[in-house]
């Protein structure tokens, strides 16, 4: 499968328009269209930005088959790991709501996943700090 075909497949799998991908990458929708029609190759950092926007690794993007396409392990795995850590130290608090969010990770855009990871990391830090200082944990309210 050609690169442009893979990009189109992954974009459509995420219900993303060419315009949305173009905005995430910083190019025009015409450029995305040409790349998807295999009329041109992504230049410079564009391929990296496309892979990131589609939530796949560069290796996956440039592999010969779709069988090798894997979601980038970073965001999804980091988010799931953070929820697990929160649940370990706060089993009946915020983690219950986090499980619902994690079950819907596939529907989130890459930038939303990054934002969610940041929020969860901040929450984990706050819970740990409050436990170390002996303060009551506000996340259970």
MIDOSE-1310 file (N, C-alpha, C; in nm, 2 decimals, decimal comma, always signed):
residues 141
xxxx	+0,08/-0,12/+0,00/+0,00/+0,00/+0,00/+0,09/+0,12/+0,00; +0,06/+0,22/-0,08/+0,13/+0,34/-0,10/+0,11/+0,43/+0,02; +0,20/+0,52/+0,05/+0,20/+0,61/+0,16/+0,07/+0,70/+0,16; +0,03/+0,75/+0,05/-0,09/+0,84/+0,04/-0,22/+0,76/+0,07
xxxx	-0,22/+0,63/+0,03/-0,33/+0,55/+0,06/-0,35/+0,52/+0,21; -0,23/+0,50/+0,27/-0,23/+0,47/+0,42/-0,28/+0,60/+0,49; -0,23/+0,71/+0,45/-0,27/+0,84/+0,52/-0,42/+0,86/+0,50; -0,47/+0,83/+0,38/-0,62/+0,85/+0,37/-0,69/+0,75/+0,45
xxxx	-0,65/+0,63/+0,45/-0,71/+0,52/+0,53/-0,72/+0,56/+0,68; -0,60/+0,60/+0,74/-0,59/+0,64/+0,88/-0,67/+0,77/+0,91; -0,67/+0,86/+0,82/-0,75/+0,98/+0,84/-0,90/+0,95/+0,84; -0,95/+0,87/+0,75/-1,09/+0,83/+0,75/-1,12/+0,75/+0,87
xxxx	-1,03/+0,66/+0,91/-1,06/+0,58/+1,03/-1,09/+0,66/+1,15; -1,03/+0,78/+1,16/-1,05/+0,87/+1,27/-1,16/+0,97/+1,24; -1,23/+0,95/+1,13/-1,34/+1,05/+1,09/-1,29/+1,19/+1,08; -1,17/+1,20/+1,02/-1,10/+1,33/+1,01/-1,11/+1,38/+0,87
xxxx	-1,14/+1,50/+0,84/-1,14/+1,56/+0,71/-1,00/+1,59/+0,66; -0,99/+1,61/+0,53/-0,86/+1,66/+0,49/-0,82/+1,80/+0,55; -0,92/+1,88/+0,56/-0,90/+2,01/+0,62/-0,85/+2,00/+0,76; -0,91/+1,91/+0,84/-0,87/+1,90/+0,98/-0,73/+1,85/+0,99
xxxx	-0,70/+1,75/+0,91/-0,56/+1,70/+0,91/-0,46/+1,81/+0,86; -0,50/+1,88/+0,76/-0,42/+1,99/+0,71/-0,39/+2,09/+0,82; -0,49/+2,13/+0,90/-0,48/+2,23/+1,01/-0,38/+2,17/+1,12; -0,40/+2,04/+1,15/-0,32/+1,98/+1,25/-0,17/+1,97/+1,21
xxxx	-0,15/+1,96/+1,08/-0,01/+1,95/+1,02/+0,05/+2,08/+0,99; -0,03/+2,18/+0,96/+0,02/+2,31/+0,92/+0,04/+2,32/+0,77; -0,04/+2,25/+0,69/-0,04/+2,26/+0,54/-0,18/+2,29/+0,49; -0,19/+2,30/+0,36/-0,32/+2,32/+0,30/-0,39/+2,19/+0,28
xxxx	-0,53/+2,19/+0,27/-0,60/+2,07/+0,24/-0,56/+2,02/+0,10; -0,52/+2,11/+0,01/-0,48/+2,07/-0,12/-0,35/+1,99/-0,12; -0,26/+2,02/-0,03/-0,14/+1,95/-0,01/-0,18/+1,81/+0,04; -0,26/+1,80/+0,14/-0,31/+1,67/+0,19/-0,37/+1,58/+0,08
xxxx	-0,45/+1,65/+0,00/-0,51/+1,58/-0,11/-0,41/+1,52/-0,21; -0,31/+1,60/-0,24/-0,20/+1,55/-0,33/-0,12/+1,44/-0,27; -0,10/+1,45/-0,14/-0,03/+1,34/-0,07/-0,11/+1,21/-0,08; -0,24/+1,23/-0,05/-0,33/+1,11/-0,04/-0,34/+1,05/-0,18
xxxx	-0,34/+1,13/-0,29/-0,35/+1,08/-0,42/-0,21/+1,03/-0,48; -0,11/+1,03/-0,39/+0,03/+0,99/-0,42/+0,09/+1,07/-0,53; +0,05/+1,20/-0,54/+0,10/+1,29/-0,64/+0,23/+1,36/-0,59; +0,24/+1,36/-0,46/+0,36/+1,41/-0,40/+0,39/+1,35/-0,26
xxxx	+0,52/+1,35/-0,22/+0,56/+1,30/-0,09/+0,56/+1,41/+0,01; +0,53/+1,38/+0,14/+0,54/+1,49/+0,24/+0,69/+1,54/+0,25; +0,70/+1,67/+0,26/+0,84/+1,73/+0,27/+0,87/+1,76/+0,41; +1,00/+1,75/+0,44/+1,05/+1,79/+0,57/+0,99/+1,73/+0,69
xxxx	+0,94/+1,81/+0,78/+0,88/+1,75/+0,90/+0,73/+1,72/+0,88; +0,68/+1,74/+0,76/+0,54/+1,72/+0,74/+0,50/+1,57/+0,77; +0,58/+1,48/+0,73/+0,55/+1,34/+0,75/+0,54/+1,31/+0,90; +0,63/+1,37/+0,98/+0,63/+1,35/+1,12/+0,50/+1,41/+1,18
xxxx	+0,47/+1,53/+1,13/+0,34/+1,59/+1,18/+0,22/+1,51/+1,14; +0,22/+1,45/+1,02/+0,11/+1,37/+0,98/+0,10/+1,25/+1,07; +0,21/+1,18/+1,09/+0,21/+1,06/+1,18/+0,15/+1,09/+1,32; +0,20/+1,20/+1,37/+0,16/+1,25/+1,50/+0,01/+1,28/+1,51
xxxx	-0,04/+1,35/+1,40/-0,18/+1,39/+1,40/-0,27/+1,26/+1,38; -0,22/+1,16/+1,31/-0,30/+1,04/+1,29/-0,28/+0,94/+1,41; -0,19/+0,97/+1,50/-0,16/+0,88/+1,61/-0,09/+0,75/+1,58; +0,00/+0,76/+1,49/+0,08/+0,64/+1,45/+0,22/+0,67/+1,45
xxxx	+0,31/+0,57/+1,46/+0,45/+0,59/+1,45/+0,49/+0,61/+1,31; +0,61/+0,67/+1,29/+0,67/+0,69/+1,16/+0,69/+0,55/+1,09; +0,74/+0,46/+1,17/+0,77/+0,32/+1,12/+0,64/+0,27/+1,06; +0,53/+0,28/+1,13/+0,40/+0,23/+1,08/+0,36/+0,30/+0,96
xxxx	+0,38/+0,43/+0,95/+0,33/+0,51/+0,84/+0,41/+0,47/+0,71; +0,54/+0,44/+0,72/+0,62/+0,40/+0,61/+0,63/+0,25/+0,59; +0,56/+0,17/+0,67/+0,57/+0,02/+0,65/+0,50/-0,01/+0,52; +0,53/-0,14/+0,47/+0,48/-0,18/+0,34/+0,33/-0,22/+0,35
xxxx	+0,28/-0,26/+0,47/+0,14/-0,30/+0,48/+0,07/-0,23/+0,59; -0,06/-0,25/+0,59/-0,14/-0,19/+0,70/-0,13/-0,28/+0,82; -0,09/-0,41/+0,81/-0,07/-0,49/+0,92/+0,02/-0,44/+1,03; +0,12/-0,36/+0,98/+0,22/-0,31/+1,07/+0,18/-0,18/+1,14
xxxx	+0,07/-0,12/+1,09/+0,02/+0,01/+1,15/-0,02/-0,01/+1,29; +0,05/+0,06/+1,38/+0,02/+0,06/+1,52/-0,01/+0,20/+1,57; -0,10/+0,21/+1,66/-0,12/+0,34/+1,72/+0,01/+0,38/+1,80; +0,04/+0,50/+1,80/+0,15/+0,55/+1,88/+0,13/+0,50/+2,02
xxxx	+0,23/+0,43/+2,08/+0,21/+0,38/+2,21/+0,21/+0,49/+2,32; +0,27/+0,60/+2,29/+0,29/+0,70/+2,39/+0,16/+0,75/+2,45; +0,08/+0,82/+2,38/-0,04/+0,89/+2,45/-0,13/+0,79/+2,51; -0,18/+0,69/+2,44/-0,28/+0,60/+2,49/-0,23/+0,52/+2,61
xxxx	-0,11/+0,47/+2,60/-0,05/+0,39/+2,71/-0,02/+0,48/+2,83; +0,03/+0,60/+2,80/+0,06/+0,70/+2,91/-0,07/+0,73/+2,99; -0,18/+0,76/+2,91/-0,30/+0,79/+2,98/-0,35/+0,67/+3,06; -0,35/+0,55/+3,00/-0,40/+0,43/+3,08/-0,31/+0,41/+3,20
xxxx	-0,18/+0,43/+3,19/-0,09/+0,41/+3,30/-0,12/+0,51/+3,41; -0,14/+0,64/+3,37/-0,17/+0,74/+3,47/-0,30/+0,71/+3,55; -0,40/+0,66/+3,47/-0,53/+0,62/+3,54/-0,50/+0,51/+3,64; -0,42/+0,41/+3,60/-0,39/+0,30/+3,69/-0,32/+0,35/+3,82
xxxx	-0,23/+0,45/+3,80/-0,15/+0,50/+3,91/-0,25/+0,58/+4,01; -0,34/+0,66/+3,94/-0,44/+0,73/+4,03/-0,52/+0,64/+4,10; -0,57/+0,53/+4,04/-0,65/+0,43/+4,10/-0,58/+0,36/+4,22; -0,45/+0,34/+4,20/-0,38/+0,27/+4,31/-0,37/+0,36/+4,44
xxxx	-0,36/+0,49/+4,42/-0,35/+0,57/+4,54/-0,48/+0,64/+4,58; -0,58/+0,63/+4,50/-0,71/+0,69/+4,52/-0,82/+0,61/+4,46; -0,84/+0,48/+4,52/-0,92/+0,38/+4,45/-1,07/+0,42/+4,44; -1,12/+0,50/+4,52/-1,27/+0,53/+4,51/-1,29/+0,68/+4,48
xxxx	-1,19/+0,75/+4,43/-1,21/+0,89/+4,40/-1,22/+0,91/+4,25; -1,13/+0,99/+4,20/-1,14/+1,04/+4,06/-1,12/+0,93/+3,96; -1,05/+0,82/+3,99/-1,02/+0,72/+3,90/-1,14/+0,65/+3,83; -1,25/+0,64/+3,90/-1,37/+0,59/+3,84/-1,42/+0,66/+3,72
xxxx	-1,41/+0,80/+3,73/-1,45/+0,88/+3,62/-1,34/+0,87/+3,51; -1,22/+0,85/+3,54/-1,11/+0,84/+3,45/-1,13/+0,71/+3,36; -1,18/+0,61/+3,42/-1,20/+0,48/+3,35/-1,30/+0,50/+3,23; -1,40/+0,59/+3,25/-1,49/+0,62/+3,15/-1,42/+0,69/+3,03
xxxx	-1,34/+0,79/+3,07/-1,26/+0,86/+2,96/-1,17/+0,77/+2,89; -1,10/+0,68/+2,96/-1,01/+0,59/+2,89/-1,08/+0,50/+2,79; -1,20/+0,46/+2,83/-1,27/+0,37/+2,74/-1,31/+0,44/+2,61; -1,30/+0,57/+2,60/-1,33/+0,64/+2,48/-1,21/+0,71/+2,41
xxxx	-1,09/+0,66/+2,44/-0,97/+0,72/+2,39/-0,97/+0,71/+2,23; -1,02/+0,61/+2,18/-1,02/+0,60/+2,03/-1,09/+0,71/+1,96; -1,19/+0,78/+2,03/-1,26/+0,88/+1,96/-1,19/+1,02/+1,98; -1,08/+1,03/+2,06/-1,02/+1,15/+2,08/-0,91/+1,18/+1,97
xxxx	-0,90/+1,31/+1,94/-0,79/+1,35/+1,85/-0,66/+1,35/+1,92; -0,55/+1,34/+1,85/-0,42/+1,33/+1,92/-0,39/+1,45/+2,02; -0,43/+1,57/+1,98/-0,41/+1,69/+2,07/-0,49/+1,68/+2,19; -0,61/+1,62/+2,18/-0,70/+1,60/+2,30/-0,64/+1,49/+2,39
xxxx	-0,58/+1,39/+2,33/-0,51/+1,29/+2,41/-0,40/+1,35/+2,49; -0,32/+1,43/+2,42/-0,21/+1,50/+2,49/-0,26/+1,59/+2,60; -0,36/+1,66/+2,58/-0,42/+1,75/+2,69/-0,47/+1,66/+2,80; -0,54/+1,55/+2,78/-0,59/+1,46/+2,88/-0,48/+1,41/+2,96
xxxx	-0,37/+1,37/+2,89/-0,25/+1,31/+2,96/-0,19/+1,42/+3,06; -0,19/+1,54/+3,02/-0,14/+1,65/+3,10/-0,22/+1,67/+3,22; -0,35/+1,67/+3,20/-0,45/+1,69/+3,32/-0,43/+1,57/+3,42; -0,43/+1,45/+3,37/-0,41/+1,33/+3,45/-0,28/+1,33/+3,53
xxxx	-0,17/+1,38/+3,46/-0,04/+1,39/+3,53/-0,05/+1,49/+3,64; -0,11/+1,60/+3,61/-0,13/+1,71/+3,72/-0,21/+1,65/+3,84; -0,32/+1,58/+3,81/-0,40/+1,53/+3,91/-0,32/+1,43/+4,00; -0,25/+1,34/+3,93/-0,17/+1,24/+4,00/-0,07/+1,31/+4,09
xxxx	+0,00/+1,41/+4,04/+0,10/+1,49/+4,12/+0,03/+1,55/+4,24; -0,09/+1,61/+4,22/-0,16/+1,68/+4,33/-0,20/+1,58/+4,44; -0,25/+1,46/+4,40/-0,29/+1,36/+4,49/-0,17/+1,31/+4,58; -0,06/+1,29/+4,51/+0,06/+1,24/+4,58/+0,11/+1,35/+4,68
xxxx	+0,11/+1,47/+4,64/+0,15/+1,58/+4,72/+0,06/+1,59/+4,85; -0,07/+1,58/+4,83/-0,16/+1,59/+4,94/-0,15/+1,47/+5,03; -0,12/+1,36/+4,98/-0,10/+1,24/+5,07/+0,03/+1,25/+5,15; +0,13/+1,31/+5,08/+0,26/+1,32/+5,15/+0,25/+1,43/+5,26
xxxx	+0,17/+1,53/+5,24/+0,16/+1,64/+5,34/+0,05/+1,61/+5,44; -0,02/+1,50/+5,42/-0,12/+1,46/+5,52/-0,26/+1,54/+5,50; -0,27/+1,62/+5,40/-0,39/+1,69/+5,37/-0,50/+1,60/+5,32; -0,62/+1,63/+5,35/-0,73/+1,55/+5,29/-0,73/+1,56/+5,14
xxxx	-0,77/+1,45/+5,07/-0,77/+1,44/+4,93/-0,90/+1,50/+4,87; -0,90/+1,61/+4,80/-1,02/+1,68/+4,75/-1,08/+1,60/+4,63; -1,00/+1,51/+4,57/-1,05/+1,45/+4,45/-1,16/+1,35/+4,47; -1,19/+1,31/+4,60/-1,29/+1,22/+4,63/-1,43/+1,29/+4,64
x	-1,43/+1,42/+4,64/-1,56/+1,49/+4,65/-1,63/+1,51/+4,52
